[in-house]
Amino acid sequence: MQKLKFTQDRGSLFYKELRERVDAYFTERNIPKTGNRRFKLKMFFYLAMNVVLYTLMITSGSLIAFYAFYLGMGISVLLTAFNISHDASHQVAVKSKFWNKILFQISFNLQGNNAYVWGKHHTESHHLYTNVEGSDIDVLNNPLFRMTETQELKWFHRFQWLYAPVLYLLYSINWFLFRDTLMLINYSSRTINIDIPKIEVFKLLLFKVLYIGYMIILPIMVLPFGWEHAIIAFVANHFLVSLIFVGVLGVSHVSDFVSHPEPNADGSLEMSWPMLQMKTSVDYNSDSRFCNFILGGFNAHALHHLLPNVCHIHYREILPIFRELAEKHEVTYMEMPYGQALKSHFRHLKNMGKHTNYQIREYAK
């Protein structure tokens, strides 16, 4: 991974005052930046939903109920990752480092994915060098997609905005089967490589086996519906989870409003780190209570990137501070309804498939 240097600009002053104002907000109210009682109730709700839905699935009396509870459980586990594990990975779900670690690993490892691998590339790559190819692990170097101007334009990319939804169906199952596993041998469509400790290699393989055990083998053993239904439910679950995952996160960083900055020859970006976050993130329905409850604050992505030390349960309260200071320091904060963000995502795919050089859209409220 190429490590980059940043420069000072008005984003630096914006970020400095933002941190001061947010710190003052929590100090004046004598409340922690971690999860509060409302967050703990939310945590109990999602964890309980996982257990209840799995129990109902594994004891289903009809095929319709089996599929319904299987898919419902898959969504519940994903929302647990959005709402609990993600904050725990940033040590802000609860005060205890130990319990943050446990909560972080629960949903990632139990989905057959490796929490260590995701945590490393999320905090040390994606958060640090957002949308910078060669430094942000989430910028794919995949021949089927062209996401940045530096990637080669091929004839079939003109259709990528049409076939993208089909390939998006494979996101989750590709993650389970290939993404982490290929990183073991440093062969991946991801733009960076990471070293994985031996204990994490063991855990990665162990939890994949356990995941297959309780998601496929156990239903086949205890339910009378036949092995083919367990396989179909498993694949359908991954399709559904993939669409939700990409639909929530893809529109934030893959958009014709956001930048894909390129570093200079000396490895420096002509902007500050806070400005990078503001130029590479689109927020949608940031004030929505429903979105905050369901998506764990992922819809307020720019705010999260700048303040990862604050639990998402507080986002709606500190958003006015965020907006006020962005306007004061003339830093563009891109927020819009979800429908507009989704259209922007597909416009980006369409334009990237047609043009070798095009300008990003100028955001206007």
C-alpha positions in Angstrom: 0.0 0.0 0.0 1.3 3.4 -0.9 1.4 5.7 2.1 0.5 9.2 1.3 1.2 12.7 2.7 -1.4 15.4 3.0 -1.3 19.2 2.8 -2.9 21.9 4.9 -6.0 23.7 3.6 -9.3 25.1 4.9 -10.4 21.5 5.6 -7.7 21.5 8.3 -9.3 24.4 10.2 -12.8 23.0 9.6 -11.7 19.7 11.2 -9.9 21.4 14.1 -13.0 23.4 15.1 -15.3 20.4 14.4 -13.4 18.3 17.0 -13.4 21.1 19.5 -17.1 21.8 19.1 -18.0 18.1 19.3 -15.8 17.5 22.3 -17.5 20.5 24.0 -20.9 19.0 23.1 -20.1 15.8 25.0 -18.3 17.5 27.9 -21.1 20.0 28.6 -23.7 17.2 28.7 -21.3 14.9 30.7 -22.0 12.0 28.3 -19.6 9.6 26.7 -19.0 9.4 22.9 -19.6 5.7 23.1 -23.1 4.0 23.0 -25.7 5.1 25.5 -28.7 3.3 27.0 -30.6 3.7 23.7 -27.7 2.0 21.9 -27.7 -0.9 24.5 -31.4 -1.5 23.9 -30.7 -1.4 20.2 -27.8 -3.9 20.6 -30.0 -6.2 22.6 -32.8 -6.0 19.9 -30.5 -6.9 17.0 -28.7 -9.7 18.9 -31.9 -11.1 20.1 -33.4 -11.0 16.6 -30.5 -13.1 15.3 -31.1 -15.8 17.9 -34.9 -15.8 17.5 -34.8 -15.9 13.7 -32.2 -18.7 13.6 -34.2 -20.7 16.1 -37.4 -20.2 14.1 -35.5 -21.2 10.9 -34.0 -24.3 12.3 -37.4 -25.5 13.7 -39.5 -24.4 10.7 -42.6 -26.5 10.0 -43.1 -25.4 6.5 -40.9 -24.6 3.5 -42.3 -21.0 3.2 -41.5 -20.4 6.9 -38.0 -21.8 6.4 -37.2 -19.5 3.6 -38.7 -16.5 5.3 -36.8 -17.0 8.6 -33.6 -17.9 6.8 -33.6 -14.7 4.7 -34.8 -12.6 7.7 -31.9 -13.9 9.8 -29.5 -13.0 7.0 -30.8 -9.4 7.0 -30.7 -9.3 10.8 -27.1 -10.4 11.0 -26.1 -7.8 8.4 -27.9 -5.0 10.3 -26.1 -6.2 13.4 -22.9 -5.6 11.6 -24.1 -2.1 10.5 -25.3 -1.1 14.0 -23.1 -2.9 16.5 -20.0 -4.5 15.0 -19.0 -1.5 12.9 -19.0 0.8 16.0 -17.3 -1.9 18.0 -14.5 -2.0 15.4 -13.9 1.7 16.1 -14.0 1.0 19.9 -17.1 3.2 20.4 -20.0 0.7 20.8 -19.3 0.4 24.6 -16.6 1.7 26.9 -14.8 -1.6 27.4 -12.1 -2.5 24.9 -12.6 -6.1 25.6 -16.4 -6.1 24.9 -15.8 -3.9 21.8 -13.5 -6.6 20.5 -16.1 -9.4 21.3 -19.0 -7.5 19.7 -16.9 -6.6 16.6 -16.0 -10.3 16.0 -19.4 -11.7 16.6 -21.1 -10.9 13.4 -18.1 -10.9 11.1 -16.7 -14.2 12.2 -20.1 -15.8 12.4 -20.8 -14.8 8.8 -17.7 -16.8 7.8 -15.6 -13.7 7.3 -12.6 -12.6 9.2 -12.9 -9.6 11.6 -9.2 -9.0 11.8 -8.7 -8.7 8.0 -11.7 -6.4 7.6 -10.7 -4.3 10.6 -7.2 -3.8 9.3 -8.2 -2.7 5.8 -11.1 -0.6 7.1 -9.3 1.5 9.6 -5.8 1.6 8.1 -6.6 1.8 4.5 -10.2 2.8 3.7 -10.6 5.4 6.4 -7.1 6.9 5.9 -6.9 7.0 2.1 -10.6 7.0 1.0 -11.1 6.5 -2.8 -7.4 6.8 -3.6 -6.5 3.9 -5.9 -3.5 1.9 -4.7 -4.0 3.0 -1.1 -7.7 2.4 -0.4 -8.4 -1.3 -0.4 -12.1 -0.7 -1.2 -11.1 0.7 -4.7 -11.4 -2.4 -6.8 -8.9 -3.3 -9.5 -11.4 -5.5 -11.2 -11.4 -5.9 -15.0 -15.2 -6.2 -15.1 -15.6 -2.7 -13.6 -14.0 0.6 -14.4 -14.3 2.9 -11.4 -11.6 5.4 -11.9 -10.0 7.3 -14.8 -6.7 5.5 -14.3 -8.2 2.1 -15.0 -8.2 0.9 -18.6 -11.4 1.5 -20.6 -12.6 -1.7 -22.4 -15.4 -2.1 -24.8 -17.7 -4.0 -22.4 -17.5 -1.3 -19.8 -20.1 0.7 -21.7 -22.6 -1.9 -20.4 -21.3 -1.9 -16.8 -24.1 0.2 -15.5 -26.5 -2.5 -16.8 -24.7 -5.6 -15.6 -23.6 -4.1 -12.3 -26.8 -5.1 -10.4 -26.3 -8.7 -11.5 -22.7 -8.8 -10.3 -23.6 -7.0 -7.1 -25.6 -10.1 -6.2 -22.3 -11.9 -5.9 -20.7 -9.4 -3.5 -21.4 -11.3 -0.2 -20.8 -14.8 -1.5 -17.6 -13.7 -3.1 -16.5 -12.2 0.2 -17.2 -15.5 2.0 -15.6 -17.8 -0.6 -12.8 -15.7 -2.2 -12.1 -12.3 -0.8 -10.4 -13.1 2.5 -9.1 -16.4 1.2 -7.3 -14.9 -1.7 -5.6 -12.4 0.6 -3.9 -15.4 2.3 -1.8 -15.8 -0.9 -1.7 -12.1 -1.7 -3.8 -12.6 -4.8 -6.9 -10.4 -4.9 -8.7 -7.7 -6.9 -8.2 -5.4 -3.9 -5.5 -2.8 -4.5 -3.4 -3.6 -1.4 -2.1 -6.6 0.4 -2.0 -7.2 4.1 -0.1 -9.7 6.3 -2.4 -12.0 8.2 -1.1 -13.6 11.5 -1.2 -17.4 11.6 -3.8 -17.4 14.4 -6.1 -15.2 12.2 -5.5 -17.6 9.2 -6.7 -20.4 11.5 -9.7 -18.5 12.7 -10.5 -17.5 9.1 -10.7 -21.1 8.0 -12.3 -22.3 11.2 -15.2 -19.9 11.0 -15.8 -20.6 7.4 -16.2 -24.3 8.2 -18.5 -23.4 11.2 -20.6 -21.1 9.0 -21.2 -23.8 6.4 -22.0 -26.1 9.3 -24.8 -24.1 10.9 -26.1 -22.4 7.7 -26.1 -25.5 5.4 -25.3 -28.8 7.0 -27.4 -28.4 10.2 -30.6 -27.4 8.3 -30.1 -30.4 6.0 -29.7 -32.7 9.0 -32.7 -31.5 11.2 -35.2 -30.3 8.6 -37.2 -32.5 6.2 -37.1 -30.2 3.2 -34.2 -31.7 1.3 -30.6 -30.6 0.8 -31.4 -28.5 -2.3 -33.5 -26.1 -0.3 -30.7 -25.4 2.2 -28.4 -24.6 -0.7 -31.0 -22.4 -2.5 -31.7 -20.5 0.8 -28.0 -20.0 1.4 -27.4 -18.5 -2.0 -30.6 -16.4 -1.9 -29.6 -15.1 1.4 -26.2 -14.0 0.1 -27.9 -12.4 -3.0 -30.2 -10.4 -0.7 -27.5 -9.4 1.7 -25.3 -8.3 -1.2 -27.9 -6.0 -2.6 -28.5 -4.3 0.7 -24.8 -4.0 1.5 -23.9 -2.5 -1.9 -27.1 -0.4 -1.9 -26.1 1.1 1.5 -22.4 1.6 1.0 -21.8 1.7 -2.7 -23.7 5.0 -3.2 -21.5 6.8 -0.6 -18.2 6.4 -2.4 -19.0 5.4 -5.9 -20.8 8.5 -7.3 -20.3 11.1 -10.0 -20.2 13.7 -7.3 -17.1 12.2 -5.5 -13.4 12.4 -6.3 -10.8 9.8 -6.8 -7.7 11.8 -6.0 -4.3 10.9 -7.5 -1.2 11.5 -5.5 1.8 13.4 -6.9 5.1 11.6 -7.8 6.3 12.2 -4.3 3.3 10.5 -2.7 1.4 13.6 -1.6 -2.2 14.7 -2.1 -2.9 18.3 -2.8 -5.5 18.4 0.0 -5.8 17.8 3.7 -7.1 14.5 5.1 -10.4 16.1 6.3 -10.9 17.6 2.8 -10.3 14.1 1.3 -13.1 12.7 3.4 -15.5 15.5 2.4 -14.7 15.1 -1.3 -15.1 11.3 -1.4 -18.3 10.8 0.6 -22.0 11.3 -0.2 -24.5 11.3 2.7 -28.2 10.6 2.3 -31.2 11.1 4.6 -28.8 12.0 7.3 -31.5 13.3 9.6 -33.7 10.2 9.3 -34.4 8.4 12.6 -35.3 5.3 10.6 -32.1 5.3 8.5 -30.0 5.8 11.7 -31.8 2.9 13.4 -31.6 0.5 10.4 -28.2 1.5 8.9 -26.2 2.3 12.0 -25.2 5.8 10.7 -23.8 4.5 7.4 -26.0 7.1 5.7 -24.0 9.8 7.4 -20.8 8.6 6.0 -18.8 11.8 5.8 -19.5 12.5 9.5 -18.5 9.0 10.4 -15.2 9.2 8.5 -14.2 12.4 10.2 -15.5 11.3 13.7 -15.0 7.6 13.9 -14.5 8.0 17.7 -18.2 8.9 18.1 -20.9 6.2 18.2 -23.5 6.5 15.5 -26.3 6.8 18.1 -25.2 10.5 18.5 -25.0 11.5 14.8 -28.3 13.2 14.5 -27.6 15.4 17.5 -24.2 16.6 16.2 -25.2 16.9 12.6 -26.2 20.6 13.0 -22.7 21.3 14.3 -21.2 19.5 11.3 -23.3 21.4 8.8 -22.7 24.8 10.5 -18.9 24.4 10.5 -18.8 23.1 6.9 -20.7 26.2 5.7 -18.5 28.5 7.9 -15.3 27.1 6.4 -16.6 26.8 2.9 -16.2 23.1 2.8 -18.8 21.3 0.7 -20.9 18.8 2.5 -22.7 16.5 0.0 -26.0 15.3 1.3 -29.1 14.3 -0.6 -32.1 12.0 -0.7 -31.2 8.3 -1.2 -32.9 8.2 -4.6 -30.6 11.0 -5.9 -27.5 9.2 -4.5 -28.5 6.0 -6.2 -29.0 7.8 -9.5 -25.5 9.4 -9.1 -24.0 5.9 -8.5 -25.3 4.5 -11.8 -24.5 7.7 -13.7 -20.9 7.3 -12.6 -20.8 3.7 -13.8 -22.3 4.8 -17.1 -19.9 7.7 -17.6 -16.9 5.6 -16.6 -17.8 3.0 -19.2 -18.0 5.6 -22.0 -15.4 8.3 -21.4 -11.6 8.2 -20.8 -11.8 11.7 -19.4 -14.8 13.3 -17.8 -15.4 15.9 -15.0 -17.2 15.0 -11.8 -20.5 16.7 -11.3 -20.5 19.9 -9.2 -22.6 19.4 -6.1 -25.2 22.0 -5.5 -27.9 22.0 -2.7 
